[in-house]
Amino acid sequence: LVELVAGAAAEKGYLMTRDEALDKIKKCLALAASPEAHEAAAALRQAQKLMAQFGLTETDVTLADVGEVRQQAQNVPVVRWEAALAGMVAGAFGCDMYTSTSLVLGQTLQFRRHRYYVFIGVGPAAEVAGYAFDVLARQCARDRRRYIGLQSKNCKAKTKVARGDLYAEGWIAGVRDKLWLLVGNARDEALIAQYMAQRHAGMTGSDIKDRAKGKNVTHNDWYQGLKAGRNAELNHGVQGGAAQPLLTG
């Protein structure tokens, strides 16, 4: 059956892409475990044929289970609280993570630089982690803006930013335990490391901007954020996909 379908597609002149071939190979390999000997043998032959046709190895097929999802950051520079949140979410969902920037053409026909956090995971992990980061980053940024609005009008702008950042770091600390208890950690480190070495070799570290260093901030800024983060409500629906909200409050 598998060979007949592939043959019919070839007769119609259908050009299969590499990704489509990988997907079909994985399906064939799954059928190769069939208790029906004839079906299993046909599926295995088709998988081997496609691998030879596209020059694919067993490693290529294995790494096809690893995916990337990127989410736009709230800030263009790499700031401490947002980098910490991205790292926490990646760890909770068993993902790796990196950050990058790109120029995006806006409605005014001018290019603006956007920063993204990219999550790498096996199966649906990257998609769920990206969704979780987006929701949590928006909520944390909202509460941070609210806290900045409570500061004295006599505060310098840089002082407000610094206090807001420290508040956000506390907020993240407050929500960390809830997130980890909710989702656990099913990380396939070897597979992700192999993927990173193949696709993103030679990546360099980013400079993280500490906007609170040397500013008029206190531990209370962090503590107020901690309390707010602990009051956040996490829904178990995040484990099954991105259809339900992760955080309310």
C-alpha positions as CSV (number, residue, x, y, z in Angstrom):
1,L,0.0,0.0,0.0
2,V,2.8,2.4,0.9
3,E,4.7,1.7,-2.3
4,L,1.6,2.0,-4.4
5,V,0.8,5.5,-2.9
6,A,4.4,6.6,-3.5
7,G,4.3,5.3,-7.0
8,A,1.1,7.1,-7.9
9,A,2.5,10.3,-6.6
10,A,5.6,9.9,-8.7
11,E,3.5,9.2,-11.8
12,K,1.7,12.5,-11.3
13,G,5.0,14.4,-11.2
14,Y,4.6,15.4,-7.5
15,L,7.9,16.6,-6.1
16,M,8.2,15.8,-2.5
17,T,10.1,18.2,-0.3
18,R,12.8,17.1,2.2
19,D,10.5,17.8,5.2
20,E,7.6,15.9,3.6
21,A,10.0,13.0,2.9
22,L,11.1,13.0,6.6
23,D,7.5,12.9,7.7
24,K,6.7,10.0,5.4
25,I,9.8,8.1,6.5
26,K,8.7,8.4,10.1
27,K,5.2,7.1,9.2
28,C,6.8,4.2,7.3
29,L,9.0,3.3,10.2
30,A,6.0,3.3,12.5
31,L,4.3,0.9,10.1
32,A,7.4,-1.2,10.0
33,A,6.5,-2.3,13.6
34,S,3.3,-3.8,12.3
35,P,2.6,-7.4,13.3
36,E,1.7,-8.0,9.6
37,A,5.0,-9.2,8.1
38,H,4.2,-8.1,4.5
39,E,3.0,-4.6,5.6
40,A,6.0,-4.1,7.9
41,A,8.5,-5.2,5.1
42,A,6.8,-2.9,2.5
43,A,6.9,0.1,4.9
44,L,10.6,-0.5,5.8
45,R,11.5,-0.8,2.1
46,Q,9.8,2.5,1.4
47,A,11.5,4.2,4.3
48,Q,14.9,3.0,3.0
49,K,14.1,4.1,-0.5
50,L,13.1,7.6,0.6
51,M,16.2,7.9,2.8
52,A,18.4,7.0,-0.2
53,Q,16.5,9.3,-2.6
54,F,16.9,12.3,-0.3
55,G,20.3,11.4,1.1
56,L,18.9,11.1,4.6
57,T,20.5,9.3,7.5
58,E,19.0,7.8,10.7
59,T,20.2,10.8,12.5
60,D,18.3,13.1,10.2
61,V,15.2,11.2,10.8
62,T,15.7,11.3,14.6
63,L,16.4,15.0,14.6
64,A,13.2,15.6,12.7
65,D,11.4,15.2,16.0
66,V,13.1,18.4,17.3
67,G,11.4,21.7,16.5
68,E,11.8,25.4,17.0
69,V,9.3,28.0,18.0
70,R,10.1,31.7,18.4
71,Q,8.3,34.4,20.3
72,Q,8.8,38.1,20.2
73,A,10.3,39.6,23.3
74,Q,8.9,42.6,25.2
75,N,12.3,44.3,24.9
76,V,14.9,44.7,22.1
77,P,17.9,44.6,24.4
78,V,18.4,41.4,26.4
79,V,17.2,42.5,29.9
80,R,17.7,40.4,33.0
81,W,14.1,39.7,33.9
82,E,13.0,38.6,30.4
83,A,16.1,36.5,29.8
84,A,15.4,34.8,33.2
85,L,11.8,34.1,32.3
86,A,12.8,32.6,29.0
87,G,15.4,30.4,30.6
88,M,12.9,29.3,33.3
89,V,10.2,28.4,30.8
90,A,12.7,26.5,28.6
91,G,13.9,24.4,31.6
92,A,10.4,23.7,32.8
93,F,9.3,22.3,29.4
94,G,12.5,20.4,28.7
95,C,13.7,22.8,26.0
96,D,16.8,24.6,25.0
97,M,16.6,28.3,24.2
98,Y,18.5,31.0,22.4
99,T,17.8,34.7,21.4
100,S,18.1,36.5,18.1
101,T,17.1,39.8,16.5
102,S,15.8,40.7,13.0
103,L,14.7,43.8,11.2
104,V,11.0,44.0,10.5
105,L,9.3,46.4,8.1
106,G,6.7,48.3,9.9
107,Q,3.5,50.0,8.7
108,T,5.4,53.3,8.3
109,L,7.7,51.5,5.8
110,Q,10.6,51.8,8.3
111,F,12.6,48.9,9.5
112,R,12.5,48.2,13.3
113,R,14.6,45.7,15.2
114,H,12.7,43.0,17.0
115,R,14.1,40.5,19.5
116,Y,12.9,36.9,19.7
117,Y,13.4,34.1,22.1
118,V,13.6,30.7,20.3
119,F,12.6,27.5,22.1
120,I,14.0,24.1,20.9
121,G,12.3,21.0,22.0
122,V,11.2,17.4,21.1
123,G,7.7,16.9,19.8
124,P,5.2,19.6,21.0
125,A,7.5,20.9,23.8
126,A,8.8,23.9,21.8
127,E,5.4,25.0,20.8
128,V,4.0,24.8,24.4
129,A,7.1,26.5,25.8
130,G,6.8,29.3,23.3
131,Y,3.2,29.8,24.2
132,A,3.9,29.7,27.9
133,F,6.7,32.3,27.5
134,D,4.4,34.6,25.5
135,V,1.6,34.5,28.1
136,L,3.9,34.8,31.1
137,A,5.9,37.6,29.6
138,R,2.8,39.6,28.8
139,Q,1.4,39.2,32.3
140,C,4.8,40.0,33.9
141,A,5.2,43.1,31.8
142,R,1.7,44.2,32.6
143,D,2.3,43.9,36.4
144,R,5.7,45.5,36.0
145,R,4.1,48.6,34.3
146,R,1.5,48.7,37.1
147,Y,4.2,48.7,39.7
148,I,6.2,51.4,37.9
149,G,3.0,53.5,37.9
150,L,2.9,53.4,41.7
151,Q,6.3,55.0,42.1
152,S,6.7,58.6,43.1
153,K,6.5,61.2,40.4
154,N,9.8,62.6,41.7
155,C,11.6,59.3,40.7
156,K,13.9,59.5,37.8
157,A,12.9,57.5,34.7
158,K,15.9,55.2,35.0
159,T,15.1,54.6,38.7
160,K,11.5,53.6,37.8
161,V,12.9,51.2,35.1
162,A,15.3,49.7,37.6
163,R,12.6,49.2,40.2
164,G,10.3,47.7,37.6
165,D,13.0,45.3,36.5
166,L,13.7,44.2,40.1
167,Y,10.0,43.7,40.6
168,A,9.8,41.6,37.5
169,E,12.6,39.4,38.7
170,G,10.8,38.8,42.0
171,W,7.6,38.1,40.0
172,I,9.4,35.4,38.1
173,A,10.8,33.9,41.3
174,G,7.3,33.8,42.7
175,V,5.8,31.9,39.7
176,R,8.7,29.5,39.2
177,D,7.7,26.8,41.7
178,K,4.1,26.7,40.4
179,L,5.3,26.3,36.8
180,W,7.7,23.5,37.5
181,L,5.2,21.6,39.7
182,L,2.6,22.0,36.9
183,V,4.6,20.8,33.9
184,G,7.5,18.7,35.2
185,N,10.6,18.3,33.1
186,A,10.8,15.6,30.3
187,R,14.0,16.9,28.7
188,D,15.9,14.9,26.0
189,E,19.2,16.7,26.4
190,A,21.3,14.5,24.1
191,L,18.9,14.9,21.2
192,I,18.5,18.6,21.6
193,A,22.3,19.0,22.0
194,Q,22.8,17.1,18.8
195,Y,20.3,19.3,17.0
196,M,21.9,22.5,18.3
197,A,25.4,21.3,17.2
198,Q,24.1,20.5,13.7
199,R,21.8,23.6,13.2
200,H,23.3,26.3,15.4
201,A,27.0,25.6,15.7
202,G,29.2,28.5,16.7
203,M,26.5,30.6,18.4
204,T,27.9,33.2,20.8
205,G,26.5,34.5,24.1
206,S,24.4,37.7,24.4
207,D,25.2,40.6,26.8
208,I,22.4,40.8,29.4
209,K,21.5,44.4,30.3
210,D,21.2,44.9,34.1
211,R,19.2,48.1,34.4
212,A,19.0,48.0,38.2
213,K,22.7,47.9,38.9
214,G,23.8,51.1,40.7
215,K,20.2,52.5,40.8
216,N,18.1,53.6,43.8
217,V,16.4,50.2,44.3
218,T,15.7,48.1,47.4
219,H,14.9,44.5,48.2
220,N,11.2,45.6,48.6
221,D,10.9,46.0,44.9
222,W,11.9,42.4,44.3
223,Y,9.7,41.2,47.2
224,Q,6.6,43.0,45.9
225,G,7.1,41.2,42.6
226,L,7.6,37.8,44.4
227,K,4.2,38.2,46.1
228,A,2.5,39.0,42.9
229,G,4.1,36.0,41.1
230,R,3.0,33.7,43.9
231,N,-0.6,34.8,43.5
232,A,-0.6,33.9,39.8
233,E,-2.9,31.1,38.8
234,L,-1.6,28.4,36.5
235,N,-4.0,26.1,34.6
236,H,-3.2,22.5,33.9
237,G,-4.5,22.9,30.3
238,V,-1.0,24.0,29.3
239,Q,0.1,20.4,29.3
240,G,-2.3,19.5,26.5
241,G,-1.4,22.3,24.2
242,A,-1.9,26.0,23.8
243,A,-5.6,26.2,23.6
244,Q,-6.3,27.1,27.2
245,P,-4.8,30.1,29.1
246,L,-1.7,29.4,31.2
247,L,-2.0,32.3,33.6
248,T,-4.9,34.3,35.0
249,G,-5.0,37.0,37.5
